[in-house]
Amino acid sequence: MIALLFDVLPLALGAAVSPLLLVGQMRTLTAPGSGMKQSWAYATGNVLVVGGWAVVGLGSGGSLPDRPAVGADPVAAGIHLVLAAVLLAIGFRSLHRDGGTELESPGPVPGGPSLARSFGLGVALMAGNLTSLVLYLPALQDLARSGLAVGPLAALVLLVSLITLAPSLLPPVVLVLTGAWGRARLRQLCRWILAHQGQINAGLCFVFAAYLGRSGLARL
C-alpha cells in the first residue's frame, strides 16, 4: 500500500500542476461580473472530464495484468516510457507556442459569463489538458492493477482525483478566505502565468518526462 502511494502520488501532483487549468479558473474568478457561481460551474466541468478519465483509467487498467508486489513490472514500464515520450513532445511544442495568446479575455460580459459558458470552459480546458491526462491515466491504471479491495481503491481514486483537480478547486476556496486582497493577488498571478505559460508547461513536461522515464526503466 505504501509503495503504491509513492508511485501514484507524484503522478497526481504532476497532473495537478497545470497552468492552463489554473489560469482558466483565475480568469473565471476575476472576470468582470463573474463570481463564485461561475467558478464552481467551471470546476464542475473539470470534475466531469476527470470522472470520464477515471472510468477510462480504471477500465483499461483492469484489463491489464495485475501489478506485481515485488520485482519487474514490464506493463507499467512500457506505459511510463511511452508517456514520457509523449510529455517530451508536448514540452517541445510548448516551447514554440506563445503562452500569452491563450485564454485571451473577451472583455466584460454584461451580468458576467453564464454558468453554462463557465461549465463549458471547464470541460473544454480539462479535456484539452494533455499534460494532466498523460499523468493521471497511469496513476489510475496502477490503482486498478493493485488488487486493492473496493473501499481502499475508491479512497485512493478520490485522493488522486482531488489532487489532480486542485488548480480548479483551491482558488475559489482561497478567495473566500482572503477576499479582495486575494482577488488582486489572483489577477497578478494570472498575468504572470500567462506571460510565461509556454515555458512553465514545457518545464513541467520535461521534469515529469524524466520522472516517468526513470520510473519506467526502474520497472524493467
Buried (B, 14 or more C-beta within 10 A) or exposed (E): EEEBEEBBBBBBBBBBBBBBBBBBBBBBBBBEEBBEEBBBBBBBBBBBBBEEBBEBBBEBBEEBEEBEEEEEBEBBBEBBBEBBBBBBEBBEBBBEEEBBEBBEEEEEBEEBBEBEBBBBBBBEBBBEBBBBBBBBBBBBBBBBBBEBEEEEBEEBBEBBBBBBBBBBBBBBEEBEEEEEEBBEBBBEBBEEBBEBBBEBBBBBBBBBBEBBBEBBEEBE
